[in-house]
Amino acid sequence: MDDNTLLRHSGHILLPEMGIVGVQRLTTARVLVIGLGGLGSVVAVYLARSGIGELSLADHDVVSLSNLPRQILYKEDSVGLFKTHVAEEMLRGVGSGAIRLVSERLAGARLREEVARADLVCDASDNFATRFAVNEACVMHGRPLVSAAVIRLVGQILVVDPAQADAGCYRCLYPETDDTNEACSESGILAPVAGVLGTLQATEAIKVIAGICAPLTRELLLFDAQDMSSHKIRRHRDPLCPVCAKRPS
């Protein structure tokens, strides 16, 4: 690690929990961020600035005017441009790692391919269908998943760790039903709440990669901005889960 890198990451290096070893783990990690909306914008900024070795940014959408209050990577002159392209321009030079763009809707074999390529996946998508698919791909390939969601004034976050299979996966918490298509575009969202959850998501990703502290591998964290409350729910594998129940603990 050269002097410039040591200086850039000195704030992390000075943390007893992190040190040089933790920073080195960040600088050699490959992270896939799925979705560059209110959550993904924040996650991408913090992971890039934390020196993630390769940051793959996946989003097929273009910037719209209604995105601007909560999606902090974009400006008014970004409207109509691909989110991935704008994100690359905004993040260029702020971190020491590589930025890789996936300007398409990931599904099926392509999703599984990108998940397998990564060391960790951050799901910052805005719908259940994508979250279910990402969770399944991560379980299939044994990749840690940091999944967050936000709507209205509330949010949630959890970590699915293949090393702690008895804690279950995302699908253990949410059986697939016909009423799982609610998104913030239809129900509204208080913009800074996305920032709160995105910051927590980046924090959990860094903790997992660096191997520090206690990530949310066995709990679901719920946050409510109405009264600024949060609480954790203990998670367990659903023995009937169609995704992870047959995998060994």
TAQUIDA-V357760 format. One record per residue. N is the residue number from 1. PSI is psi in whole degrees, -180 to 180 (NA if undefined). Layout:
n: <N	N>
psi: <PSI	PSI>
This chain:
n: <1	2	3	4	5	6	7	8	9	10	11	12	13	14	15	16	17	18	19	20	21	22	23	24	25	26	27	28	29	30	31	32	33	34	35	36	37	38	39	40	41	42	43	44	45	46	47	48	49	50	51	52	53	54	55	56	57	58	59	60	61	62	63	64	65	66	67	68	69	70	71	72	73	74	75	76	77	78	79	80	81	82	83	84	85	86	87	88	89	90	91	92	93	94	95	96	97	98	99	100	101	102	103	104	105	106	107	108	109	110	111	112	113	114	115	116	117	118	119	120	121	122	123	124	125	126	127	128	129	130	131	132	133	134	135	136	137	138	139	140	141	142	143	144	145	146	147	148	149	150	151	152	153	154	155	156	157	158	159	160	161	162	163	164	165	166	167	168	169	170	171	172	173	174	175	176	177	178	179	180	181	182	183	184	185	186	187	188	189	190	191	192	193	194	195	196	197	198	199	200	201	202	203	204	205	206	207	208	209	210	211	212	213	214	215	216	217	218	219	220	221	222	223	224	225	226	227	228	229	230	231	232	233	234	235	236	237	238	239	240	241	242	243	244	245	246	247	248	249>
psi: <120	173	-38	-41	-40	-42	-44	-42	22	-33	-40	-41	-35	-15	125	-34	-27	-68	-173	-38	-45	-42	-40	-37	-38	-43	-10	1	152	120	135	123	118	111	124	44	-142	-39	-54	-33	-45	-45	-47	-42	-51	-38	-41	-46	-22	0	25	133	-46	121	111	123	117	120	137	-7	166	161	134	162	-35	-12	-26	-36	-30	-15	91	-7	-15	155	177	-34	2	-14	129	-11	155	135	-40	-41	-42	-42	-43	-44	-41	-32	-12	123	-11	-18	175	-1	-178	148	127	133	138	87	60	163	114	129	160	-134	-36	-39	-48	-37	-45	-38	-44	-30	-24	160	-24	147	132	114	108	28	173	23	153	-37	-45	-42	-41	-45	-41	-44	-45	-41	-38	-41	-43	-42	4	38	136	140	128	110	128	156	150	142	143	-112	16	159	169	158	145	164	128	113	118	-20	-12	60	-26	-13	-11	-175	-176	-39	-24	-31	-31	93	141	126	180	-9	32	27	10	133	161	-25	-22	-24	-8	162	139	117	-48	-20	-36	-37	-40	-50	-35	-38	-43	-38	-43	-39	-46	-39	-45	-41	-44	-48	-45	-15	40	159	-152	92	168	55	-15	10	157	123	126	134	136	113	-14	-42	15	45	156	150	160	145	128	137	147	154	135	119	-15	10	127	-10	-49	-6	-28	-3	146	143	NA>
